[in-house]
Amino acid sequence: MDVRAAVAVGAGKPLEITTVQLEGPRAGEVLVEIKATGICHTDWFTLSGEDPEGLFPAILGHEGAGIVREVGAGVTSVKPGDHVIPLYTPECRQCPSCLSRKTNLCTAIRATQGQGVMPDGTSRFSIGGKKLHHYMGTSTFANYTVLPEIAVARVREDAPFDKICYIGCGVTTGIGAVINTAKVEPGATAIVFGLGGIGLNVIQGLRLVGADMIIGVDINNDKKAWGEKFGMTHFVNPAEIGGDLVPHLVNMTKRGADQIGGADYTFDCTGNTKVMRQALESCHRGWGESIVIGVAGAGQEISTRPFQLVTGRVWKGTAFGGARGRTDVPKIVDWYMDGKIQIDPMITHTMPLEDINKGFDLMHHGESVRGVVVF
């Protein structure tokens, strides 16, 4: 079938809006009509050429929502008409990783997903008879896509597509990092580095669990009002403090009889390796945990003095907020619909597919929190 898509033809090049061909679902697969998709920094990361696993030509996009239109042989968990959110981190519930209950990083289709193909090793997308790569197993920058059954989460039908698509990545990653990875407790102190879409969701996750002091760190003063909207209690612009950032933050977090200072939890949402180090060293001696959410470019490394770790600080990484997609994503949609979390204010721009490159420009210039393409 012919579908409309934004095709990434090469690193650093604008997406090309065109008609491509999509083959229907095979065994264990579903055809989904994408109704809305978010424009995420991760898509740009691949498009820029910095992603060591980036493949071209490809149909990017991993933050979508839509309706199942057709299912392949053997599919039992969803049916045509179901509303779903595609999952770039699937949940097969059968592989050693899923069965361990220690991680959300399902390995059932990891190898082929990284190669830009479906689990049987082939692509469903083509243009002029030439193969197009899938992206993160989702490829939501097309108005129809094919996914493995284990990579879709069925959600309630009264939730708006142009809002819940954001749960496909940004919302779940931020809130999940708080709840699943850090397991932040009520009354904790926390510092969030980078107040973009992920950082704001970390903040509202911290508010949701009852964190006490929530410090937001960003070089853009416009982010102060955004952070406060979602629960931030203090704001720091590193360019305006007149000294080193880490001692400043440690001093801010000294409370009562505790004169050591440092946050119970810190979160890096920048992808900047220097900031990752600052986040770790802003943690409390003995028990502080720093969660790395941002993704750095190929070949970049993080470093710190071993003393920082020997004295009890912990570095942790998280992917998709530690969420098990088919199990947890429907719950987060419920939280949104029940008013426990906010999404609407973060969807600052909506646009047709033809304007998707403008959406990336808005993101680069810091003019949008999340841009959404509505098909």
N, C-alpha and C positions, 0 to 999 in steps of 0.2 A: 504494500500500500504506500501511497505517497503521503509524506508528512512534512510539516514546516519545522525547520530547525536552524539553530545558530551553530555553524560549523567552525571549529578552531582549525584553521588550515596550517598554522605554523606558529612557532614561538614568537611572541612580540607583535603578532599581526592581529588586526581587528577581526572579530567574529564575522563570518559571512552568512547572511540570512538567505536561505535557499530551500528548495524542495529536495528531499532525500527519500530513499526507499527504505521501508521497514518490513522485514519478514515477520509473519505471525509467530505466536509462541509455540515452542516445542514442548516436549514432556517436562513437567516440573516448572513451567514458566507461565507468566501472566502478561497480557497486553494491558497497559494502563494509559488512559487518556489523561495527560497532564493538564490540570486546570490553572495552576499557578506555580511559579518557581522563584526562589530567592536568589539574589546575586551575592555570592559569598567571597570573602577574601581568598579562600582556598582555590576557587575557580581561577581567580587572577593569578595566584601563585603558580599554577600549572601553565596558564596562558603565557606568563612572562618568560618561561623557559628555566626558571629556578628549580622547578620540581624534578628531582632526579628520576622519577618514575613517569614523567609526562610523556605522552605519546601523541603523535599527530599523523594524519588528520583525525579529529575526534569530535564527538558531541559532548560538551562539558555539562555541568549542572548536577547538583546532588541534594538540593534542598527543595523538594517538591511536594505536591499533593494532587490527587486526582481520583479517577474512577476506573475500576477494573472493567474492561470491555470484553475480554476473552481469556479463557484459561486453557492451558495445554493438558495433555493426558496426565492423570495421576494427581492433579492439584485438588486438594480437599479443604484447605484452610480459608480460602477466599473464593468468591463466585462473582460472575458478572453483575455489576451494579454496586458492589461494595466500594466504599470510600476508603482510600488507603494513602499512606505516606511511604514513599520509597526509602529504603534503608541502605546507606553505603556501608554500614556495619551490620551484616545480617545476623540472624539468630536461628541456627538449624536445630538446636536443642539435642543434638546427637554426637557432635564431635568431642574429642577429649577436652577442648577448652570450654565448651558449653557445659559439659557434664561436671567439670571441676568446680563450678560455681565460684571460681576465684577470679575470673576475668570475663569481660563482655566481648573479647576479641575472637569471635567465631572463626575457625580456620577452614570451614567446609569448602569455600570457593575462593579462598584468598589468592591462590596461585593464578588462576585464570582471570580473576578480577584485576590483578596487577598487570596482566598482559593485555587488558582492554578488550576481552572477549567474554562470551557467555561460558557457563561451566563445561559445555561440550567442546570448547576450543574454537568456536566460530562466532562471527559477528552477525547481528540481525540488521545492522545499518549498512547501507551502501549508497554510492552516488555514481551514476553513469557506469554501473557494474563494478566499481572499485570499492573495496572495503573501507568502512569508517570504524574507528575504535569506539568502544563504549568507554565511559568514564566513571570510575568509582562504583561500577556496577549499576549505575542509575541513569545517567544521561538525561537529565530533566530539562535541558535546553531544547526540547523538541515537544510538539504537542501530543505525540504518542511515543511510548517507549516500551521495551520488553524487559522484564526483570525476572530473576528466579523467585519462586514462591516464598522462599525463606527470607527474601529481601523486601518484603512489603508488610507494613503493620496496618491491620484493619482498624479503622477509627469510626466514631459516631458520625452520623450523616447530617447533623444540624450544625456542624462546625464549618466556618467559612474557609474556603480553600486559600484565599489570599492572605490569611493570617496563620493558619496552622501549617502552611508549607515551611514556615520558619522553625517549626519544631523538628523538621527533618535534619537540622544541624545546629544552628546557633543557640536556640533556646535550650535544647536538651544538653548540648555541650557545656554551656555555662552553669545551668542549674544542677546538672548531673555531677559536675566536678565538685560542687559543694556537698551534695547529698551522698553520692556514691563513692567518690574517690577520697575526699578529705574527711567525710563524715563529721562535718562541723557540728558542734554542740551548742545549745543555747548559752548566751553570755560570752561567747568567744570574741576575741579581737581578730580582725582580718584586714589585709591590705590587698587591693586589686590594682594591678599595673596594666594600664591601657583600657580606656572606657569606650571602646567601640561596641559592636553588637554583642560579642562574646562577654566582654567585661561587664556590660550592663546586666546581662543575664546572670553572671556570677553574683553581682550585687543583689539582684532580687532573690536569688537563691539563698544568700546569706540572711536577708531580711526574713525569708520564709521560715528558716530554721531558728530564728531568734538570736542571731549574732548581735553583740552589743555595739562595739566600735567597728565601723566599716569605713576604711580610708580608701579613697580613690586617687590614683596617681596618673596624671596625663599632662602632656605639654600643651594641650589646647584648652584654654580657659572656658571655651564654650561647652566643654563636657561637664563642667561643674553642675549646671542646672539639670543636665540629663541624669547624672549620677544621683542627685538628690531626689529626683522624681521616682527613682526605683529603690531608694532606701539608704543611700550613702550618707554617712554622718560627718565626714571630714574630707577635704579636698586638698591635694598638694600638686603644684606645678613645679617640677624639678628645676625649671629655668628661673624660678623666682625666689628660691629659698636662700640663695647666697652662700652655699656651702655644699658639702657632700650629702647626697640623698640618704644613704643608709643610716648614718648617725642621727639625722633629722627624724627619720621615721621611728627609729628605736627610742628616741627621746619622747616622741609623741605617745608611744604606747606604754610608758611607765605609769603605773597606776597603784595608788595606795602604798602598801608596804613593799611592793615589787619594784625595786629600783634597777633591775637589770634591763627591762624593756625588751621590745621585740614582739611581733604579732604571733598569735597562736597558729594562724594560717595566712599564707600569701599565695597569690595566683598571678602567674604571668600570662597575659593575653595579648602580647605584642609580637612574639616571634623573634625578638631581638635578644641575642645571647648575652649582651652586657646587662640588659634588664633582668634576664633570668638569674644572673649572679646576684644582682641587687636584691631581687625578691628572696632568694635563699638567705642572704646575709641580714635581711630585715626580720627574719624569724627569731623567735624566742629561744635562748639557749636551753638545751635539755629536752625540749619537746616540740619546737616549732616545725611545721610542715609547709613546704613550698610546692605548689602544684604547677607543672608546666603544661600549658594548654596551647600556646602559640607554636607554630611550626617555622623553624628557621630554614634558610636556603641550603642547597647542597654543599656539603663539605664543611659547614660551620660546626663549631664545637663549643660546649659550655665548660667553664672551669671555675674552680674556687680553691681556697687553701684547704687541705685535708682537715685542719683544725675545726673548720665550720661543721663538718660532718661528725668528727670524733666527739664533739661537744653536744651531740644529740639532735642536730637539725637533720631533717629528712627531705630529700628531693624525690618527688613523684611525678610521673607523667600520666596523662589521661587522654583517651580517645573516645569521642562521642559521649563524654561525660560519664564513662563507665556504665552507660545504659544498655540494657538488653532490649533491642529494638521492638520486637513483636510483643514483649511483655510490658515494657515501661512507656513506650511512646503513647499508646492509648490512654494511659493514666495521666500523662502530661497534658494531652488534649482535654481531658476532663477537668484538670486544674484550671486551664484557661477558660473553659466554658463556665466553670463555677466561680470565676472571679478571684481565684487564689493567686494567679500570676497575670501579668500584663503582657500583651503582645502588640495591640493596636498602636500605641504611641511610637513603637520602634519601626513600624512600616511607614517610612517617611515619604516614599515615592513608589507609585505603581505605573506601569508602562506596558505597551504592547511589545511583542518580540522584536519588532523592527527597531526599537529604541534601546536594545539591550547594551550596546556599546556606550550609549549616553549614561546608562545605569552604572557601568564600571567607572566612567569619569566622575560621576557624583561621589562614588565610594572613595576614589583616590584623593579627591579634594576635600574629603571630610564633610561633605554636604548632606550625606545620607547616613542613617544608621543601618537601615536595610531597604534596598530597592527590590521590588517584586515585579516580575513579568507575569501578566495575566493573559492567558490564551483565549 
